[in-house]
Amino acid sequence: MYDVAIIGAGIIGAAIARELSKYNINIVILEKENDVSNGTSKANSAIVHGGYDPKCETLMAKYNVRGNEMFEEICKELSVPYKNNGALVLAFEDEEVKILNSLLENGKRNGVKGLKIIDKAEILKIEKDINNDVKAALYSPTVGIVDPIELTIALVENAVQNGAKLKLNSKVTALKKYEDYFDIEINESKKILAKTIINAAGVYGDYINNMVSNNRKDIIPVKGQYFLMDKSEGLRVSHVIFQCPTKKGKGILVSPTVHGNLIVGPNAENSNDREDVNTTLEAMHFIRSKANKSVKTLDFSKNIRNFAGIRSYLVDQEDFEIGEAKDVKGFINCIGMKSPGLTSSLAIAEDMPDILKKTGLKLTKKIDFKGERKKINFMSLSIEQKNELIKNNARYGRIICRCEGITEGEIVDSINRPAGATTIDGVKKRCRTGMGRCQGGFCTIKIHEILARELHTNMEDIVMDKLGSNIIV
Ligand SMILES: Cc1cc2nc3c(=O)[nH]c(=O)nc-3n(C[C@H](O)[C@H](O)[C@H](O)COP(=O)(O)OP(=O)(O)OC[C@H]3O[C@@H](n4cnc5c(N)ncnc54)[C@H](O)[C@@H]3O)c2cc1C
């Protein structure tokens, strides 16, 4: 019997798994997909928000502000790219200047440090490409950017290294509560037992809750679409550039990514389909016109990819739902994780041991927890370090992804790490192959061959992404 079963290997489940792996308990992570970070955590704006906009005294405000403080250290520990570049929220009308002032006050109440309103001259001094019509901006110096996919993977890897079990292709299809444990049905057949359950199933969190709780939840999926621009546009702005938030979200942003690209989006559209990550021309036109209002010089011909992600909005509830369900002892929800869910993840995980102790679970700290994760990023090394590495392993001397400069050594490492890659996109998510200008046009076949070789399987059995997405049939 497991002490804790975590349902979902997105950023929330991953952060919780890593935090709980610091304790002497048996943990299992159940993920319906064939890889971790295949849901919302792989398709979002990747911003570590400041915490000035969630309403004061909500869980969103509490976890956003604390989460923001934790990113730098944990990303360093896990070798995950993170940059604290600060943000500007722009106002173009007098009414919007009033919104900036209320954001400033709300942010101060939430405990956000360093917030201030700056005028047009100051804005144009630090961001020369901002539209001249701008009147003022809220400057938030604690905002940052991160690679959310690599962070999710790194957290799971580290949890697995510290004893957690990861079960992929394991969809939870039913839950039954007994006196002091749960019976968990996987893929409509196999059963496992756990004393406590953490529901981190993202956009399906309501389904999992409704399997055991009479306090029903409903999630509305809200889609957001993006442009991802080539690195030649990556220096267009250096801060995260927001517009004034509305009820539907934080508005269209323009931001450098932590890898040097430029991201523009997202819109917000209610959807009936939780798997609908298609992009549409209509949404692209909308995002483009809104983004041009913030940054006048955007060159959309440098777009290399469009993508979409799905936010989880709880019906009749603005805040996150975090904690033990009132009517089901030992069942803990972490759902309704719209933005700032990524930013809040590390802080929610930090609170989880206390939440679990209150359910009666005994937790003692491990003495041999290893928090550090090392990973080679070939292109970031000095010429001496590169030569030394190639001397010891010639695979680091063979560039496979020309756009991003990813070596065969890094690809093999991404496959052989704990919770390693088994798909073409799995390699992409771990070491950025195919993320550049050619979007995998040149390197996909080589990665396909390396995967088959390292996994001792046929190329026909390697999929692009989800099960069934075979390339050779
Ligand atoms: C457009 C957009 C922009 C955003 N921008 C930001 C931002 O800039 N900053 C920020 O802080 N937040 C942002 N967010 C929010 C953030 O991305 C989410 O809060 C976060 O990724 C949610 O993580 P999760 O782990 O709850 O969900 P997910 O990443 O979706 O993970 C849930 C996992 O559960 C699995 N699962 C579901 N059902 C089952 C089942 N029955 N059995 C087993 N496994 C199951 C899924 O396959 C999935 O892997 C944004 C979200 C969107 C959509």
The ligand as an SDF file (V2000), in Angstrom:
LIG
                    3D

 53 58  0  0  0  0  0  0  0  0999 V2000
   -2.7290   29.8040  -21.6750 C   0  0  0  0  0  0  0  0  0  0  0  0
   -2.1560   29.6370  -20.2870 C   0  0  0  0  0  0  0  0  0  0  0  0
   -1.2030   30.5140  -19.7830 C   0  0  0  0  0  0  0  0  0  0  0  0
   -0.7110   30.3550  -18.4990 C   0  0  0  0  0  0  0  0  0  0  0  0
    0.3180   31.1480  -18.0770 N   0  0  0  0  0  0  0  0  0  0  0  0
    0.8230   30.9940  -16.8360 C   0  0  0  0  0  0  0  0  0  0  0  0
    1.9280   31.7480  -16.4050 C   0  0  0  0  0  0  0  0  0  0  0  0
    2.5440   32.4960  -17.1760 O   0  0  0  0  0  0  0  0  0  0  0  0
    2.3260   31.6320  -15.1270 N   0  0  0  0  0  0  0  0  0  0  0  0
    1.6960   30.8160  -14.2390 C   0  0  0  0  0  0  0  0  0  0  0  0
    2.0510   30.8230  -13.0710 O   0  0  0  0  0  0  0  0  0  0  0  0
    0.6910   30.0160  -14.6440 N   0  0  0  0  0  0  0  0  0  0  0  0
    0.2490   30.0740  -15.9270 C   0  0  0  0  0  0  0  0  0  0  0  0
   -0.7560   29.2590  -16.3620 N   0  0  0  0  0  0  0  0  0  0  0  0
   -1.3030   28.2760  -15.4410 C   0  0  0  0  0  0  0  0  0  0  0  0
   -0.4120   27.0390  -15.3360 C   0  0  0  0  0  0  0  0  0  0  0  0
    0.0470   26.6510  -16.6090 O   0  0  0  0  0  0  0  0  0  0  0  0
   -1.2280   25.9230  -14.7060 C   0  0  0  0  0  0  0  0  0  0  0  0
   -1.7320   26.3800  -13.4700 O   0  0  0  0  0  0  0  0  0  0  0  0
   -0.4100   24.6710  -14.4400 C   0  0  0  0  0  0  0  0  0  0  0  0
    0.3250   24.2690  -15.5640 O   0  0  0  0  0  0  0  0  0  0  0  0
   -1.3630   23.5650  -14.0080 C   0  0  0  0  0  0  0  0  0  0  0  0
   -0.6050   22.4440  -13.6920 O   0  0  0  0  0  0  0  0  0  0  0  0
   -1.3140   21.0810  -13.3080 P   0  0  0  0  0  0  0  0  0  0  0  0
   -0.2280   20.1860  -12.8540 O   0  0  0  0  0  0  0  0  0  0  0  0
   -2.4420   21.3640  -12.3820 O   0  0  0  0  0  0  0  0  0  0  0  0
   -2.0000   20.5880  -14.6500 O   0  0  0  0  0  0  0  0  0  0  0  0
   -1.3930   19.7580  -15.8870 P   0  0  0  0  0  0  0  0  0  0  0  0
   -0.0820   20.2550  -16.3010 O   0  0  0  0  0  0  0  0  0  0  0  0
   -2.4640   19.7110  -16.9120 O   0  0  0  0  0  0  0  0  0  0  0  0
   -1.1780   18.3150  -15.2770 O   0  0  0  0  0  0  0  0  0  0  0  0
   -2.2440   17.4670  -14.9420 C   0  0  0  0  0  0  0  0  0  0  0  0
   -1.8600   16.0610  -15.3210 C   0  0  0  0  0  0  0  0  0  0  0  0
   -2.8590   15.1520  -14.8710 O   0  0  0  0  0  0  0  0  0  0  0  0
   -2.9750   14.1180  -15.8130 C   0  0  0  0  0  0  0  0  0  0  0  0
   -4.2720   13.4640  -15.6270 N   0  0  0  0  0  0  0  0  0  0  0  0
   -5.4970   13.9720  -15.8520 C   0  0  0  0  0  0  0  0  0  0  0  0
   -6.4520   13.0710  -15.5880 N   0  0  0  0  0  0  0  0  0  0  0  0
   -5.8170   11.9500  -15.1590 C   0  0  0  0  0  0  0  0  0  0  0  0
   -6.2580   10.6720  -14.7440 C   0  0  0  0  0  0  0  0  0  0  0  0
   -7.5480   10.3500  -14.7220 N   0  0  0  0  0  0  0  0  0  0  0  0
   -5.3290    9.7530  -14.3770 N   0  0  0  0  0  0  0  0  0  0  0  0
   -3.9980   10.0500  -14.4190 C   0  0  0  0  0  0  0  0  0  0  0  0
   -3.5350   11.2540  -14.8270 N   0  0  0  0  0  0  0  0  0  0  0  0
   -4.4260   12.1990  -15.1790 C   0  0  0  0  0  0  0  0  0  0  0  0
   -2.8480   14.8460  -17.1420 C   0  0  0  0  0  0  0  0  0  0  0  0
   -2.5130   13.9750  -18.2050 O   0  0  0  0  0  0  0  0  0  0  0  0
   -1.7750   15.8760  -16.8340 C   0  0  0  0  0  0  0  0  0  0  0  0
   -0.4890   15.4130  -17.1800 O   0  0  0  0  0  0  0  0  0  0  0  0
   -1.2290   29.3530  -17.6660 C   0  0  0  0  0  0  0  0  0  0  0  0
   -2.1600   28.4440  -18.1750 C   0  0  0  0  0  0  0  0  0  0  0  0
   -2.5850   28.5490  -19.5020 C   0  0  0  0  0  0  0  0  0  0  0  0
   -3.4780   27.5140  -20.0780 C   0  0  0  0  0  0  0  0  0  0  0  0
  1  2  1  0
  2  3  1  0
  2 52  2  0
  3  4  2  0
  4  5  1  0
  4 50  1  0
  5  6  2  0
  6  7  1  0
  6 13  1  0
  7  8  2  0
  7  9  1  0
  9 10  1  0
 10 11  2  0
 10 12  1  0
 12 13  2  0
 13 14  1  0
 14 15  1  0
 14 50  1  0
 15 16  1  0
 16 17  1  0
 16 18  1  0
 18 19  1  0
 18 20  1  0
 20 21  1  0
 20 22  1  0
 22 23  1  0
 23 24  1  0
 24 25  2  0
 24 26  1  0
 24 27  1  0
 27 28  1  0
 28 29  2  0
 28 30  1  0
 28 31  1  0
 31 32  1  0
 32 33  1  0
 33 34  1  0
 33 48  1  0
 34 35  1  0
 35 36  1  0
 35 46  1  0
 36 37  1  0
 36 45  1  0
 37 38  2  0
 38 39  1  0
 39 40  1  0
 39 45  2  0
 40 41  1  0
 40 42  2  0
 42 43  1  0
 43 44  2  0
 44 45  1  0
 46 47  1  0
 46 48  1  0
 48 49  1  0
 50 51  2  0
 51 52  1  0
 52 53  1  0
M  END
$$$$
